[in-house]
């Protein structure tokens, strides 16, 4: 896994207020992530570069994680949730989006797979 560090003086196109909301669920913990999809991978389906997480902010009934999308591209947005006692993975939610420098649109996994088909 490679973490992308955004330099403080980064001057490229950015969408500064993209956020991932993770609702609070008692007796569980969650791990949200956003990764830039760079191609296909035989084991994990996609070659991904994970963006660095920032400390979350509590909002109402859950945590909000803010991300800066550093470049135009396709991103995977996911949240994994585990049982706090048993460490069993309870759920994995994944969605995909495309960022064109100005706008963000949701796209399907199948669309992402087609774009990176050999």
C-alpha positions as CSV (number, residue, x, y, z in Angstrom):
1,X,0.0,0.0,0.0
2,X,1.3,3.4,-0.9
3,X,0.1,6.5,0.9
4,X,-0.1,9.7,-1.1
5,X,1.2,12.7,0.9
6,X,-0.1,16.0,-0.4
7,X,2.6,18.8,-0.2
8,X,1.5,21.9,1.6
9,X,2.3,24.0,-1.5
10,X,0.4,21.8,-3.8
11,X,-1.0,24.0,-6.6
12,X,-3.0,21.5,-8.7
13,X,-6.7,21.0,-9.0
14,X,-8.2,20.0,-5.7
15,X,-11.6,19.4,-4.3
16,X,-11.1,20.3,-0.7
17,X,-14.4,19.5,0.9
18,X,-15.0,15.9,-0.2
19,X,-16.2,14.0,2.9
20,X,-17.0,10.5,4.0
21,X,-19.6,10.2,6.8
22,X,-19.3,7.1,9.0
23,X,-22.3,6.6,11.3
24,X,-21.7,5.5,14.9
25,X,-22.7,1.9,15.6
26,X,-22.3,0.6,19.1
27,X,-19.7,-2.1,19.8
28,X,-18.0,-1.7,16.4
29,X,-15.2,0.3,14.8
30,X,-14.9,1.5,11.3
31,X,-12.0,2.3,8.9
32,X,-12.9,4.6,6.0
33,X,-10.5,5.1,3.1
34,X,-10.2,6.8,-0.3
35,X,-7.8,5.5,-2.9
36,X,-6.8,6.7,-6.4
37,X,-7.3,3.9,-8.9
38,X,-4.4,3.7,-11.3
39,X,-5.0,0.5,-13.2
40,X,-5.9,-3.2,-12.9
41,X,-4.3,-5.7,-10.5
42,X,-4.6,-9.5,-10.7
43,X,-5.0,-10.0,-7.0
44,X,-7.0,-6.9,-5.8
45,X,-8.8,-6.1,-9.1
46,X,-7.4,-2.5,-9.1
47,X,-4.0,-0.9,-8.5
48,X,-4.7,1.7,-5.9
49,X,-2.8,4.4,-4.1
50,X,-4.4,5.3,-0.7
51,X,-4.9,8.9,0.3
52,X,-3.8,9.9,3.8
53,X,-6.6,10.2,6.3
54,X,-7.2,13.3,8.3
55,X,-8.5,13.3,11.9
56,X,-12.3,13.0,11.8
57,X,-14.8,15.4,13.2
58,X,-17.9,14.3,15.2
59,X,-21.2,15.3,13.5
60,X,-24.5,14.4,15.1
61,X,-24.5,10.6,15.1
62,X,-21.2,9.8,13.4
63,X,-17.7,10.8,12.2
64,X,-16.9,12.9,9.2
65,X,-13.6,12.3,7.4
66,X,-12.4,15.1,5.0
67,X,-10.2,14.3,2.0
68,X,-8.5,16.4,-0.6
69,X,-8.6,14.7,-4.0
70,X,-5.1,15.6,-5.4
71,X,-5.5,14.9,-9.1
72,X,-8.1,14.2,-11.8
73,X,-8.9,10.5,-11.8
74,X,-11.0,7.6,-10.5
75,X,-11.3,7.0,-6.8
76,X,-12.5,4.1,-4.7
77,X,-14.3,5.2,-1.5
78,X,-14.7,2.5,1.1
79,X,-15.7,1.9,4.7
80,X,-14.9,-1.4,6.5
81,X,-16.6,-2.1,9.9
82,X,-15.6,-4.7,12.5
83,X,-17.1,-6.0,15.7
84,X,-15.1,-4.5,18.6
85,X,-15.1,-7.8,20.6
86,X,-14.6,-10.5,18.0
87,X,-12.7,-8.5,15.4
88,X,-15.0,-10.0,12.8
89,X,-15.4,-8.0,9.6
90,X,-19.1,-7.1,9.6
91,X,-19.4,-5.0,6.4
92,X,-17.5,-3.5,3.6
93,X,-19.1,-0.7,1.6
94,X,-17.4,0.4,-1.6
95,X,-18.3,3.0,-4.2
96,X,-16.4,4.7,-7.0
97,X,-16.3,8.3,-8.3
98,X,-14.6,10.2,-11.0
99,X,-13.1,13.6,-10.4
100,X,-12.5,15.9,-13.4
101,X,-10.9,18.8,-11.6
102,X,-14.3,20.6,-11.1
103,X,-17.0,18.0,-10.5
104,X,-17.4,14.6,-8.9
105,X,-19.7,12.0,-10.3
106,X,-20.4,8.5,-9.0
107,X,-19.6,5.6,-11.4
108,X,-20.2,1.9,-11.2
109,X,-17.5,-0.7,-10.5
110,X,-18.2,-2.2,-13.9
111,X,-17.5,1.1,-15.5
112,X,-14.2,1.3,-13.7
113,X,-13.3,-2.2,-14.7
114,X,-14.0,-1.4,-18.4
115,X,-11.8,1.7,-18.3
116,X,-8.8,-0.4,-17.1
117,X,-9.4,-3.5,-19.1
118,X,-6.3,-4.7,-21.0
